[in-house]
Amino acid sequence: MLRANFIKKLPAFDLTVDFEINDEIVVLCGPSGAGKTTVLQCLAGLKSGIRGQIQLNGRTLFSSEQGINIPTRLRKIGYVFQDYALFPHMSVKRNITYGIPGGCKCRGDYRLSVLEVLEMFHITHLQDRLPAQLSGGEKQRVALARALMTEPELLLLDEPLSALDPTIRFGLQKELKELQRQWRIPFILVTHDMQEAQFLGDRIIRLEKGKQLQIN
Ligand SMILES: Nc1ncnc2c1ncn2[C@@H]1O[C@H](COP(=O)(O)OP(=O)(O)OP(=O)(O)O)[C@@H](O)[C@H]1O
């Protein structure tokens, strides 16, 4: 479970976050500039100047009061960026194993092998390609595979499907939902698309100028 209760001062307003998220998909929506991406960045440890606390499965990731600020790489949080942020000069396989001790060869302390993850996302045949040689949907699968390879306890997705055409998009929405049901970790997903929010979200939180309004 994720518990987050913090304030982040932004130039135009204060972003106020107060939520508890179980093993479910919470969709964050709201107008451009409302603070959605900033919420994800604060949770991942990519923003400074926060007051409050963040706990994941009982571990304190951040507490301004106690002076705790666990570095991003140790937070056990997967992050899928809007533009996928794949390394352009690395193959699919290297992208997926980047940052994993032992890389492609070794399982180490991880439960999953790279071959299992490639299979899970139906991208085994693409493992030696570079990102430039992939379609948008394939890149999205690689980004998800990379995020899940580290066995996160929370997955953050910033408009993961927005670059895709509607037919591929719907297929991947279903896959995302199934993935969450299999992994049973909290997903927080940002989208501008209300249909997508309704389909994917177990709960929808609307942000307006940094304030949370719950829709369902
Ligand atoms: N690096 C920055 N420096 C100053 N202000 C910033 C910075 N990044 C974001 N902001 C401001 O913080 C606010 C929240 O931005 P954020 O990117 O979180 O919004 P968003 O809801 O994700 O928007 P969008 O839907 O357009 O991606 C905005 O008012 C934005 O102008």
The ligand as an SDF file (V2000), in Angstrom:
LIG
                    3D

 31 33  0  0  0  0  0  0  0  0999 V2000
   10.7760   22.7620  -13.8650 N   0  0  0  0  0  0  0  0  0  0  0  0
    9.7480   23.5560  -13.5600 C   0  0  0  0  0  0  0  0  0  0  0  0
    9.9680   24.8130  -13.1150 N   0  0  0  0  0  0  0  0  0  0  0  0
    8.9490   25.6210  -12.7860 C   0  0  0  0  0  0  0  0  0  0  0  0
    7.6620   25.2660  -12.8890 N   0  0  0  0  0  0  0  0  0  0  0  0
    7.3900   24.0330  -13.3150 C   0  0  0  0  0  0  0  0  0  0  0  0
    8.4090   23.1040  -13.6810 C   0  0  0  0  0  0  0  0  0  0  0  0
    7.8280   21.9610  -14.0690 N   0  0  0  0  0  0  0  0  0  0  0  0
    6.5020   22.1620  -13.9740 C   0  0  0  0  0  0  0  0  0  0  0  0
    6.2260   23.4090  -13.5180 N   0  0  0  0  0  0  0  0  0  0  0  0
    4.9110   23.9790  -13.2420 C   0  0  0  0  0  0  0  0  0  0  0  0
    4.2690   23.1330  -12.3020 O   0  0  0  0  0  0  0  0  0  0  0  0
    2.9040   22.9820  -12.6060 C   0  0  0  0  0  0  0  0  0  0  0  0
    2.5520   21.5120  -12.7380 C   0  0  0  0  0  0  0  0  0  0  0  0
    3.2140   20.9480  -13.8680 O   0  0  0  0  0  0  0  0  0  0  0  0
    3.0070   19.4190  -14.2760 P   0  0  0  0  0  0  0  0  0  0  0  0
    3.9470   19.1130  -15.4070 O   0  0  0  0  0  0  0  0  0  0  0  0
    3.0870   18.5890  -13.0650 O   0  0  0  0  0  0  0  0  0  0  0  0
    1.4970   19.4420  -14.7950 O   0  0  0  0  0  0  0  0  0  0  0  0
    0.6760   18.3100  -15.5520 P   0  0  0  0  0  0  0  0  0  0  0  0
   -0.6580   18.2800  -14.9010 O   0  0  0  0  0  0  0  0  0  0  0  0
    1.4380   17.0450  -15.5930 O   0  0  0  0  0  0  0  0  0  0  0  0
    0.5470   18.9390  -17.0060 O   0  0  0  0  0  0  0  0  0  0  0  0
    0.4000   18.2210  -18.4620 P   0  0  0  0  0  0  0  0  0  0  0  0
   -0.9300   17.5640  -18.4550 O   0  0  0  0  0  0  0  0  0  0  0  0
    0.4570   19.3790  -19.4130 O   0  0  0  0  0  0  0  0  0  0  0  0
    1.5620   17.2780  -18.6250 O   0  0  0  0  0  0  0  0  0  0  0  0
    2.6440   23.7720  -13.8620 C   0  0  0  0  0  0  0  0  0  0  0  0
    2.0390   24.9810  -13.4820 O   0  0  0  0  0  0  0  0  0  0  0  0
    4.0060   23.9730  -14.4610 C   0  0  0  0  0  0  0  0  0  0  0  0
    4.0650   25.1960  -15.1560 O   0  0  0  0  0  0  0  0  0  0  0  0
  1  2  1  0
  2  3  1  0
  2  7  2  0
  3  4  2  0
  4  5  1  0
  5  6  2  0
  6  7  1  0
  6 10  1  0
  7  8  1  0
  8  9  2  0
  9 10  1  0
 10 11  1  0
 11 12  1  0
 11 30  1  0
 12 13  1  0
 13 14  1  0
 13 28  1  0
 14 15  1  0
 15 16  1  0
 16 17  2  0
 16 18  1  0
 16 19  1  0
 19 20  1  0
 20 21  2  0
 20 22  1  0
 20 23  1  0
 23 24  1  0
 24 25  2  0
 24 26  1  0
 24 27  1  0
 28 29  1  0
 28 30  1  0
 30 31  1  0
M  END
$$$$
